[in-house]
Amino acid sequence: MELRWPDDTFCNDKQIILICTVASAFADDTQWIAKSKDEAKKITLIADEFFDINDIKINEEKSEIIVINPEDNNESKRFIEIGESKNKVTAIKGSVPIRILGYSSRRTKVTNT
C-alpha cells in the first residue's frame, strides 16, 4: 500500500510511505449445503468469483463432496467443478469414513425391519 502524506504544505511536497503486509487465510472447515447439484454449482460460482476478487486460491485436492440421498445412482456424475481451472471434485463413496469439523464419523446404512 502506498500513502502520500503532506510533508510541507507550503511547497506541496509529499512524503511517500510504503507499507507492505503479508496475509494468509485458510478456508478450513467451510461447508456449503445445497439441495441439488444445480444449486451446488450456483454456490461454487459465487464462491469462485469471491475467491478471484480476493486473490484466494483453493486446493481442490483437499476439497470433499458428500452426497446424501442422490437423485441419480450413477456415481460418475457425482462431482462439481471448482476454482478458476474448473478442477473436478468427486463425491466421497458411501462406505468411506468422513471428518467434519474435526469430528470423525462412519456412515452406516440403515434399513427398516
N, C-alpha and C positions, 0 to 999 in steps of 0.2 A: 504494500500500500504506500502511496506517496502522498505527502501532505506539504502544501506550500504555505508557510507561515510568514506573516509580515515581519521583517527584520528591522526595517527602517521605514516608517510611514512617510517621512519627508522625501525620500529618494525613490520610494516604491520598490525598494529592494525586498526580496523574499528569500527566506531560508527554506531549503528543501529538506524535509525529513523523510527518510525511507524506513518503513517498518516491515520486517519480514516475519511471518509466523508460519509455523507448520502445524497442521491439524490432522488428526486421524480420527475417524469414526467407524464404528462397526455396526452392521445390520444383524448382529446375532439375535436369534430368537424372535425374529419378525415373523408374524403369521398373518396370512391373508386367507379369509374364508369366503368361498363362493358356492353358489347353488348349482352352477353348471360350468362346463368348460368355456362357453362363450363369456360368461361373467368373469371367470378367472382371466381370460385373455384381456378383457377391458381393464381389469385391475392391474395386470402386468404392464399394459401400455401406459397407464397413468404413472406407475412406479418408474418405468424406464425413462419417461420424459423428466420426472423429478430427478432421477439419478443423473441424467445427462446435463440438466441445468446446473446441478450442484457438483458436477465432476466426481461422481461416486461410481466406483467400479464394483460389480457384484461377481462373486466367484460362483459360477453356475455349478461347478463340481461339488460345492458344499450345500447346494440347494436341494430340497426334497419336496415331493408332492405326495400327499396322502389322499387317496380316493375312497370315499365311503359311499356305499350304495351306487355303484357305477350304472350309468344308463346303458352302456354297451359292454358286452363281455369280451370284446377284443382288446386285450392288454396292450397291443402295439399302438393303439390310438390314445393311450393314457399318458400324454406328455403335454408340456407347454413350452413355448419358446420365450426366453427372456434375454434381456441385455441388448445392446446395440448390434451385436453379432448374431442375434437370434439363435443362441445355443439351445439345444433341446434338453429339457429336464424331464426325466421319465418318472412315472409314479412308482412308488415302492410296492413290491409284491405283497400280497395279503399275509403271507406267513413270516415276513421279516419283522423282527422287533424294531420299535421306533423309540426315539427320545424326543420329548417335547419339553422345553424349558428346564432341562436337566433331569426330568422325571422319566425313568425308563419304564416301558410298558410292553407287554407282549399281547398282541391282538389274538383273540381266540374266536372260533366260530361257535355261535350259539344256535342250538336247534331246539325247537319246541317238541316236547314229547307228551 
